[in-house]
């Protein structure tokens, strides 16, 4: 089953959990700040995924493009 966390209307985390309660897969989202003070956007600035307790993939976007990708904790070439 999937369990989601939200910061109002935006998804911040999706967790896939087995029927026995063991976490299988998790995805976390961070969002870019809005241009105006105290404003928000729906643009993802970073996301990361893990399988069990191991980090599988994380991406960091900068200025609308991918700045860094890590796979299994190792920096991947773009």
C-alpha positions as protocol buffer text, in pm:
chain_id: "A"
residue {
  index: 1
  type: UNK
  ca { x: 0 y: 0 z: 0 }
}
residue {
  index: 2
  type: UNK
  ca { x: 110 y: 358 z: -60 }
}
residue {
  index: 3
  type: UNK
  ca { x: 117 y: 625 z: 210 }
}
residue {
  index: 4
  type: UNK
  ca { x: 159 y: 991 z: 117 }
}
residue {
  index: 5
  type: UNK
  ca { x: 271 y: 1296 z: 314 }
}
residue {
  index: 6
  type: UNK
  ca { x: 175 y: 1650 z: 212 }
}
residue {
  index: 7
  type: UNK
  ca { x: 261 y: 2011 z: 300 }
}
residue {
  index: 8
  type: UNK
  ca { x: -84 y: 2139 z: 217 }
}
residue {
  index: 9
  type: UNK
  ca { x: -154 y: 2053 z: -146 }
}
residue {
  index: 10
  type: UNK
  ca { x: 192 y: 1926 z: -249 }
}
residue {
  index: 11
  type: UNK
  ca { x: 318 y: 1571 z: -205 }
}
residue {
  index: 12
  type: UNK
  ca { x: 637 y: 1562 z: 4 }
}
residue {
  index: 13
  type: UNK
  ca { x: 677 y: 1186 z: 44 }
}
residue {
  index: 14
  type: UNK
  ca { x: 532 y: 864 z: -96 }
}
residue {
  index: 15
  type: UNK
  ca { x: 604 y: 541 z: 90 }
}
residue {
  index: 16
  type: UNK
  ca { x: 523 y: 190 z: -29 }
}
residue {
  index: 17
  type: UNK
  ca { x: 472 y: -42 z: 266 }
}
residue {
  index: 18
  type: UNK
  ca { x: 411 y: -418 z: 267 }
}
residue {
  index: 19
  type: UNK
  ca { x: 106 y: -558 z: 445 }
}
residue {
  index: 20
  type: UNK
  ca { x: 329 y: -650 z: 742 }
}
residue {
  index: 21
  type: UNK
  ca { x: 431 y: -282 z: 781 }
}
residue {
  index: 22
  type: UNK
  ca { x: 784 y: -311 z: 637 }
}
residue {
  index: 23
  type: UNK
  ca { x: 890 y: -11 z: 427 }
}
residue {
  index: 24
  type: UNK
  ca { x: 975 y: -120 z: 73 }
}
residue {
  index: 25
  type: UNK
  ca { x: 1020 y: 196 z: -134 }
}
residue {
  index: 26
  type: UNK
  ca { x: 1021 y: 567 z: -50 }
}
residue {
  index: 27
  type: UNK
  ca { x: 1031 y: 884 z: -261 }
}
residue {
  index: 28
  type: UNK
  ca { x: 1087 y: 1230 z: -107 }
}
residue {
  index: 29
  type: UNK
  ca { x: 1022 y: 1563 z: -282 }
}
residue {
  index: 30
  type: UNK
  ca { x: 1147 y: 1918 z: -214 }
}
residue {
  index: 31
  type: UNK
  ca { x: 1004 y: 2216 z: -400 }
}
residue {
  index: 32
  type: UNK
  ca { x: 1155 y: 2535 z: -541 }
}
residue {
  index: 33
  type: UNK
  ca { x: 1077 y: 2863 z: -367 }
}
residue {
  index: 34
  type: UNK
  ca { x: 844 y: 3107 z: -540 }
}
residue {
  index: 35
  type: UNK
  ca { x: 967 y: 3441 z: -674 }
}
residue {
  index: 36
  type: UNK
  ca { x: 766 y: 3649 z: -428 }
}
residue {
  index: 37
  type: UNK
  ca { x: 836 y: 3642 z: -55 }
}
residue {
  index: 38
  type: UNK
  ca { x: 654 y: 3355 z: 123 }
}
residue {
  index: 39
  type: UNK
  ca { x: 526 y: 3211 z: -207 }
}
residue {
  index: 40
  type: UNK
  ca { x: 548 y: 2850 z: -321 }
}
residue {
  index: 41
  type: UNK
  ca { x: 564 y: 2661 z: -650 }
}
residue {
  index: 42
  type: UNK
  ca { x: 489 y: 2311 z: -770 }
}
residue {
  index: 43
  type: UNK
  ca { x: 836 y: 2286 z: -928 }
}
residue {
  index: 44
  type: UNK
  ca { x: 1041 y: 2002 z: -778 }
}
residue {
  index: 45
  type: UNK
  ca { x: 1390 y: 2115 z: -677 }
}
residue {
  index: 46
  type: UNK
  ca { x: 1512 y: 1780 z: -539 }
}
residue {
  index: 47
  type: UNK
  ca { x: 1387 y: 1427 z: -510 }
}
residue {
  index: 48
  type: UNK
  ca { x: 1532 y: 1109 z: -370 }
}
residue {
  index: 49
  type: UNK
  ca { x: 1431 y: 747 z: -375 }
}
residue {
  index: 50
  type: UNK
  ca { x: 1524 y: 461 z: -148 }
}
residue {
  index: 51
  type: UNK
  ca { x: 1457 y: 90 z: -152 }
}
residue {
  index: 52
  type: UNK
  ca { x: 1436 y: -48 z: 200 }
}
residue {
  index: 53
  type: UNK
  ca { x: 1700 y: 149 z: 388 }
}
residue {
  index: 54
  type: UNK
  ca { x: 1932 y: 199 z: 89 }
}
residue {
  index: 55
  type: UNK
  ca { x: 1943 y: 517 z: -117 }
}
residue {
  index: 56
  type: UNK
  ca { x: 1882 y: 426 z: -479 }
}
residue {
  index: 57
  type: UNK
  ca { x: 1854 y: 756 z: -665 }
}
residue {
  index: 58
  type: UNK
  ca { x: 1859 y: 1126 z: -584 }
}
residue {
  index: 59
  type: UNK
  ca { x: 1836 y: 1424 z: -820 }
}
residue {
  index: 60
  type: UNK
  ca { x: 1906 y: 1790 z: -754 }
}
residue {
  index: 61
  type: UNK
  ca { x: 1768 y: 2041 z: -1006 }
}
residue {
  index: 62
  type: UNK
  ca { x: 1924 y: 2384 z: -1041 }
}
residue {
  index: 63
  type: UNK
  ca { x: 1782 y: 2665 z: -1256 }
}
residue {
  index: 64
  type: UNK
  ca { x: 1541 y: 2429 z: -1433 }
}
residue {
  index: 65
  type: UNK
  ca { x: 1798 y: 2166 z: -1526 }
}
residue {
  index: 66
  type: UNK
  ca { x: 1946 y: 1866 z: -1350 }
}
residue {
  index: 67
  type: UNK
  ca { x: 2250 y: 1968 z: -1144 }
}
residue {
  index: 68
  type: UNK
  ca { x: 2338 y: 1630 z: -998 }
}
residue {
  index: 69
  type: UNK
  ca { x: 2224 y: 1269 z: -1009 }
}
residue {
  index: 70
  type: UNK
  ca { x: 2331 y: 1011 z: -755 }
}
residue {
  index: 71
  type: UNK
  ca { x: 2258 y: 644 z: -803 }
}
residue {
  index: 72
  type: UNK
  ca { x: 2328 y: 399 z: -521 }
}
residue {
  index: 73
  type: UNK
  ca { x: 2515 y: 679 z: -343 }
}
residue {
  index: 74
  type: UNK
  ca { x: 2756 y: 730 z: -636 }
}
residue {
  index: 75
  type: UNK
  ca { x: 2763 y: 1045 z: -851 }
}
residue {
  index: 76
  type: UNK
  ca { x: 2636 y: 954 z: -1199 }
}
residue {
  index: 77
  type: UNK
  ca { x: 2754 y: 1123 z: -1515 }
}
residue {
  index: 78
  type: UNK
  ca { x: 2499 y: 1343 z: -1690 }
}
